[in-house]
Amino acid sequence: MKILITGGAGFIGSNLSLTLQKDNSITVVDNLLSGNTKNLESFQGNLITDDITSMNLLKSFKDIDVIFHQAAITDTTVSDEKRMMEVNVGGFRRILDLALRKRVTLVYASSAGVYGNGKCPMREDQELSPQNVYARSKLLMDEIAIKYKDKIRIIGLRYFNVYGPREGYKKKAASMIYQLAQQMKASKNPRIFKYGEQSRDFIYVKDVVDATIRAMKAKESGVVNVGTGVVTTFNRVIEILNEVLGTSYEPEYFDNPYSFYQDETRADINRAEELLGFKARYSIEEGIRDYLTTMQNAK
């Protein structure tokens, strides 16, 4: 199968590219603003370093069967609404147009950010309340996608809090698990917002790749959560990191400066099981242990 992956040198995109290349012909396009070619050191496919918001997509990608759209600004603290909409929504419209013209399946990255501080567990059909421009861009993408669900197979994946190998180049936008582990490995107390009882539905990137590939063969179009359905507090994350690292660092608490902060995220996973046949395999303890083993082996 001939597959196009936008943002394929980024975090989820690179993990997806390296997994799919075993049985498919993969073309990655990435402008390398938040991705890095080091994420693709074992990649055997075709890498195009260009920007989907300006390149000639029809001319560049003449023969494809499936598109995985991962390219986006993923830093939730970016406040430039014009730039966010041009890249995330504008880029998506161009990729959607390509999928429509080629009549191919489109799987794209949405976000749990669209739920804001909504009721948990978060269901795909509940009232949405995005709290920042990143989340609003993802909601607009979902609303656009729904309009074309009967023309092509189009699946939006509302990723919850993804962590795992190859996220380091996201820098401050990398997961809190990565940030905290780096602090502790540098012999520093891990810093978290007061008082560490905020909780997240953390999902390991290996599970996310599994869900994303399953979406390629989904029974029908739709928007679906990709999470574990289980929440973990930041205090508990630090406990697990201490257990795995063999350390005993205490958290250092500080005030939360963000008004749009989500206190809890937890996915309702029923739709994912129904539409994708997906259920996460890694517990938070198993995922962190596997991740830190990967970090150690990468040294």
N, C-alpha and C positions, 0 to 999 in steps of 0.2 A: 504494500500500500504506500502511496506517495502522500506524505504528511508535511504540512507547513506549521511551524511553531513560532509565533511571534514572541519576542521577549525570551527567546530560548537560551540566552546566556545568563539569565537571571536566576533567582533562587528556585522556584518551582519549575520554571521552564527548563533549566538545565537538567534537573533530576528527571523530568519527563522525557527530554530529548535522549538522554543516555539510556533510559529504559526502553524506549520505543525503537531505537536504532537496531536492536537485536534482530527484529523481524520485518523492518520497514525501511523505506528510503526517506530520510528526513532532511528537510531544509529548514534552517534556523535563520531568522532575521532579527537583528538586535542593534540598537544604536549605541550600546555599551555605556549609557549614562549611569545606569545602576547595575547593569550586568557586567560580567567580566569573562574574557576568553579563558581564564584559568579554570572557570567552572566547567569548561568543555575540553579539558586536556585529553580525554580518551574518546572524544567525539569523532566519528568517521564520516559524518554526513557533510552537507553543504552549508557553510556559514556565510551569510550576507550581512555586512555591517552597514546598515542603512536605517532610515527612519520611516516608519509606516505612515506617518502623517504627511509625508511629502513625496515619497517615491512612487513610481508608476507600477502599481500592484498588478494590473492586468498583464502588462508586458513582462514583468519579472516572474510571475507565477502562472505559467500557462497550463501546467499539467499537475493537478493536485486532486486528492480524494477527500481529505479531511483537513480542517484548520483548527488548531488549538491556539486561542488568542490569550496570551499571558502578558503582553506588553502593556505597561501602564506606569504612571507615577504612583508609587505605593506608600510614600511617606505621608502618614495621616496628619502630620503637623504643618504641611504646606498650606498656606492660607491664600495663595494667588489663585483665585477662582477662575480667572480667564485662562491661565496656563493649564490648570487642572482639567477644565472642560475641553480645551483644544486637544490635549494629549489623550485623555481617557475616553471622552465621549466622541470627539472628532475622529480619533484613531479607530475606535470601534465601528463607527459608521462606515469608514472606508473598508475595513475588513469584512463587515457585514455585506457591503455592496459586492465585494469580490466573491463571497460565498454564494450570494444570490445569483450572480452571473454565471458562476461555475456549477451551481446546483449541488453544492457539497455540504456535508455536515459541519457545523460550527459549534465548538465547545469553548466557552469563554470564562474568564475569572471574574466573578462578582465578589461580594464581601459580606460578612456578617455585620459590618459597620452600618448597613442599611437599617438594622433594628434599633440602633441607638440604645437607650436605656429601657427598651421594651420588656414586656413580660417574658419570663423564662419558664419552661423551655421555649425557645424562639421558633415559631412555626412560619413556614413560607407564606401563609395566607393571612397573617396577623397585620395589624396596623404598623406601618413603618415610620421611623423617626430618625433619619440620619442627622448626626450632630456636627459634622464637619464637611468641608467641600469635597474631600476624598469620597466619603460615604454617599454624598449627594450625586457625585459623578457615577458611582456604581448603580445607584437606584435608577438614574436616567438610562443607563445601559440596559437594565432589566426591563424597563418600560418600553424601550425601543424594540428589544428582542421579542417581547410578547406579541407585537404587531405582525411579526413575520413567522410566527411559530407554525403556521399552516403551509408556508411556501417552501421551507427547508427544515431539516431537523436541526434545532438550535437549543443548546443546553447551557444555562447559566449556573455556575457553581459558586454558592455563597460559602467561601472558605472561612472557617473560624480561625483560631489562633495557631497558625502553622509554624513549626520549628523543625530544624534538622540541618543536615550537611548542605553546604554551599550557600548559606545565607549571610556569611560574613561580609560580603561586598555590599550588602544593604546598609551597612554602618549603623547609624542611629535608628533606622527603620527595621533592623533585625529584631527577632523575637526577644522577649524578656528572658527566656531561658538562656539564649546565647549571651545576652548582656550580663546577666548575673553570673553565669559560668566564667566568663572572661574576667570579671572583677575578682572572683574567688580564686581563680588560677593565678592572678597577679597578687595574691596575699592581701586582698582588701575585703573589708566587710561589704556585703551586697547591699545596695541602696534601693529601697522601694518606698512607694507612697504610704503615708500613715493610713492604717496600721497593719498593712499587709493582708487584710482579710478580703480584699477584692478578689474575685475569682474569674477564671477563664476556662473555656473549653479548648484546651490545648490538643492539637492533633499533629502527629508525626508526619513528616513530608512523605515517607514511604507509603503511608495510608492515603495521603492526598493524591499521589501519583496513581495509585490503584483506582481511586474514585474517578479521577480525571480520564483515565483510559476506558473505564467502564462506561463513562458518559458518551463515548464515541459510538456505542452500540445501544444507547438508551431506547426504550420502547417507543417513546414519544418526546416531543419538545417540552421544555419546562425549565423552571428555576428551582434549584434544590440545595439544601444545606449540605455542607461537607464538614462534619464534626464528629465527636465521639459520643455526645450526649452526657458526658461526665465533666464536672467542674473541679478545678484545683485552685486553691488560694495561692497567692505569691509566697506566703509564709511556708506553705507545704512544699512549694517548688524549691525553696532554699534548703529545707530539710532533706529532700531527695538529693539535691546536688551535694550536700555535705556527706550524705551516706555513700554516694558513688565516688566522690573525690577523696573520701577519708579525712575530711576536715571538720571544723566545728565553728564556723563563722556565724556570728549573730547579725541579724538584719539591722541596717541603719535606716531609720524612718525619716522622711521629710515631707513637706507639704506638697500636695498635688496642684500644679499651676493651671491645669487644663479644665475649662468649664464643660467641654464636650466629652469628658471621660466616661467610658462605659464601666460601671461597677461590677457587672456580671455579664458573661456571655455563656450561653448553653444552648446547643442545637437540639431541636426536635429531629430525630433521625429517621422517623417513619417513612417520609417521602423518599429519602435516599435508598432505603432498603427496598421500597416498592419500585422506584423508577430505575435505579442503577444496580440493584442487587448488592449494595455496598454496606458493609459494617466494618468499622475500624478494628484492626487486629492488635494494635499496640496500646497498652496501658501507659499512663504517664511515666510510671517507674521504668517500664521496659523501654520506652522511647528515649528517655533521658540517658539510660545506661548505654543503649546502642549508639546514640549520638556522641556521647563523650568518648566512647571507644573509637569512633571514627575520627574524632578530633585528635586523640592521642596517636593514632596510626598515621595521620597526615603530617605529623611533625618530621 
